[in-house]
Amino acid sequence: MNFRIDDEVIVITGADKGHRGKIIKIDRDANKVIVEGAAKVWKHVRQSQKNPQGGRLNKEMPISASNVLIVDPSDGKPSRIGLRYLPDGSKERYAKRSGASLGQIAPAKASRASK
């Protein structure tokens, strides 16, 4: 999974299909992400010292990472994420739709530099 926190994504299936939002949290073990404003549920909480009011809280639930695609920075449409090495040997993420860079993820390595 090549998502990062604060990536803007689009939900492609399910009840929130078409929703755009930022990734708040990533669970790599369960292959799930929490998207801001998507998959909202009501959680009923009992009164306690931590929550003296009690009642219902509105919160986001995790979505499978396969159900979201990153927003292409060049045209704002959904795109898959690819990885590539740059000529200096550094590794970056890119949008497969347009080839636009999504940021560097590894520093330059002499063994990966083009000759």
LUMLUM-532166 format. One line per 10 residues: number of its first residue (from 0); for each residue z, y, x of N, C-alpha, C. Coordinates in steps of 0.001 Angstrom, whole numbers, plus 500000, padded with zeros to 6 digits. Layout:
N
NUM) Z:Y:X:Z:Y:X:Z:Y:X  ...
***
This chain:
115
0) 500000:498831:500853:500000:500000:500000:500000:501237:500903  499023:502095:500729:498860:503240:501608:499265:504564:500970  500069:504507:499920:500546:505725:499281:501681:506331:500090  501866:507633:499947:502974:508358:500555:503638:509193:499465  504905:509527:499658:505605:510394:498717:504906:511749:498702  504803:512355:497553:504135:513637:497287:502617:513534:497218  502036:512324:497265:500605:512174:497001:500367:512439:495519  499268:513116:495176:498918:513309:493774:498068:512122:493340  498465:511476:492240:497781:510272:491768:497430:510401:490290  496533:509512:489848:496156:509393:488442:496481:507975:487999
10) 497127:507844:486830:497407:506526:486256:496122:506038:485603  495661:504822:485962:494364:504348:485476:494456:503338:484338  495644:502761:484080:495795:501836:482954:497158:502029:482319  497321:501468:481138:498606:501486:480461:498744:502639:479488  499960:502818:478994:500231:503829:477974:500012:505249:478487  500196:505470:479773:500032:506808:480356:498698:506972:481055  497683:506237:480635:496368:506306:481263:495854:507750:481276  495395:508198:482454:494873:509541:482594:495899:510562:483058  497170:510176:483122:498222:511114:483531:498129:511387:485028  498242:512674:485401:498265:513083:486809:499670:513496:487175
20) 500103:513097:488352:501428:513504:488807:501631:513143:490263  502735:513615:490814:503064:513323:492208:503953:512084:492278  503840:511368:493381:504691:510202:493608:506065:510701:494041  507102:510252:493317:508468:510646:493613:509125:509628:494543  508886:508340:494270:509545:507273:495012:508600:506089:495132  508718:505339:496225:507884:504158:496459:508788:502965:496744  508553:501846:496054:509252:500588:496331:508228:499615:496895  508167:499506:498219:507144:498688:498869:507388:497191:498672  508640:496773:498501:508930:495354:498291:508402:494878:496936  508577:495694:495895:508136:495326:494548:506724:495830:494250
30) 506105:496567:495194:504758:497121:495034:504676:498054:493821  505686:498934:493707:505735:499861:492576:505946:501288:493062  505491:502247:492237:505689:503670:492521:506250:504341:491280  506986:505440:491479:507459:506245:490358:506674:507547:490398  505942:507817:489315:505093:508998:489214:505784:510020:488322  505788:511268:488766:506429:512354:488035:505807:512490:486643  506624:512340:485611:506170:512541:484235:505500:511346:483578  505358:510223:484277:504696:509041:483707:505723:507944:483437  505443:507099:482452:506294:505957:482086:507721:506408:481786  507855:507428:480940:509181:507942:480604:509829:507077:479532
40) 511131:506840:479703:511915:506072:478733:513228:506804:478472  513879:506426:477371:515203:506959:477078:516227:505962:477582  517143:506426:478438:518239:505572:478918:519511:506038:478218  520172:505121:477528:521391:505448:476804:522576:505271:477743  523354:506328:477917:524477:506279:478853:525789:506534:478120  526807:505782:478504:528140:505925:477942:528849:507100:478612  529791:507696:477918:530567:508787:478510:531375:508252:479687  531418:509032:480758:532200:508662:481933:532563:509944:482669  533315:509816:483764:533636:511008:484548:532376:511594:485173  531470:510721:485568:530218:511189:486166:529332:511858:485125
50) 529326:511335:483901:528505:511880:482829:529396:512125:481603  530128:513255:481561:531095:513467:480478:530462:513641:479099  529216:514055:479041:528559:514265:477754:528115:512943:477128  527595:512008:477953:527044:510779:477400:525716:511076:476726  525211:510141:475953:523989:510371:475189:522769:509713:475800  521599:510375:475632:520332:509789:476078:519735:510628:477201  519341:509944:478275:518663:510599:479386:517207:510172:479395  516319:511103:479663:514894:510801:479774:514571:510601:481248  514050:509430:481622:513775:509166:483032:512452:508425:483200  511886:508497:484419:510644:507801:484725:510945:506390:485217
60) 510107:505446:484823:510240:504064:485273:509118:503743:486262  509313:502720:487090:508284:502360:488078:507012:501828:487426  505878:502110:488079:504558:501632:487666:504006:500810:488826  503280:499757:488528:502661:498970:489585:501686:499838:490378  501701:499699:491686:500842:500520:492553:499367:500257:492289  499038:499095:491722:497639:498800:491424:497135:499590:490219  498040:500205:489479:497661:500969:488284:497518:502457:488534  497581:502890:489792:497379:504295:490117:496358:504423:491246  495604:505525:491212:494652:505856:492273:494937:507272:492748  494696:507513:494021:494929:508844:494585:493849:509799:494094
70) 494189:511089:493990:493238:512119:493585:492471:512565:494826  491138:512505:494747:490290:512928:495860:490431:514441:496044  490793:514918:497242:490998:516361:497418:489724:517194:497289  488553:516580:497444:487317:517366:497390:486845:517631:495961  487012:516648:495041:486510:516869:493678:487531:516590:492570  488740:516148:492908:489780:515949:491907:489628:514701:491064  488766:513774:491470:488575:512526:490734:489292:511390:491450  489549:510267:490740:490270:509157:491374:489468:508523:492508  490184:508100:493541:489546:507475:494693:490484:506439:495292  489895:505434:495939:490695:504478:496692:491010:505074:498061
80) 491958:504472:498756:492365:504963:500073:491848:504003:501135  491274:504575:502194:490842:503780:503329:491560:504231:504586  491508:503402:505625:492083:503732:506920:490980:503701:507952  491005:504649:508888:490005:504653:509954:490612:505263:511211  489980:504917:512330:490383:505480:513618:489447:506623:513962  490013:507717:514430:489233:508873:514855:488796:508675:516307  487830:509456:516781:487354:509286:518169:488447:509409:519229  489510:510181:518954:490580:510299:519957:491556:509132:519918  491382:508178:518971:492235:506994:518887:493346:507102:517866  493457:508222:517149:494490:508346:516123:493987:507729:514815
90) 494937:507302:514001:494624:506624:512743:494886:507581:511592  493975:507606:510593:494152:508490:509441:493802:507781:508144  494359:508318:507048:493978:507870:505712:492841:508757:505242  491916:508176:504451:490830:508980:503903:490481:508492:502505  489887:509393:501708:489450:509056:500357:488097:508362:500463  487987:507150:499948:486741:506391:500058:485617:507022:499244  485952:507773:498206:484938:508392:497353:484116:509431:498114  484796:510304:498880:484099:511399:499547:484206:511363:501065  485116:510575:501593:485332:510557:503038:486286:511635:503516  486889:512403:502594:487802:513482:502964:489098:512910:503542
100) 489627:513569:504545:490851:513126:505201:492060:513363:504312  493005:512408:504342:494263:512536:503606:495444:512684:504556  495168:512838:505836:496243:513045:506803:496336:511929:507816  496833:512281:508981:496992:511338:510080:498243:510501:509847  498179:509201:510182:499342:508341:509985:499840:507709:511275  499057:507799:512360:499506:507244:513632:498978:508114:514765  499758:508275:515821:499297:509101:516936:498159:508428:517697  497545:509176:518578:496404:508674:519349:496825:507544:520275  495962:506509:520352:496154:505375:521252:494951:505326:522184  495210:505181:523451:494110:505149:524420:493210:503934:524177
110) 493771:502812:523725:492970:501607:523511:491997:501740:522341  492294:502650:521390:491443:502835:520219:490461:504004:520374  490604:504772:521436:489725:505932:521642:488314:505469:521958  487331:506186:521393:485940:505829:521666:485565:506290:523076  484696:505511:523695:484372:505776:525102:483123:506579:525255
***
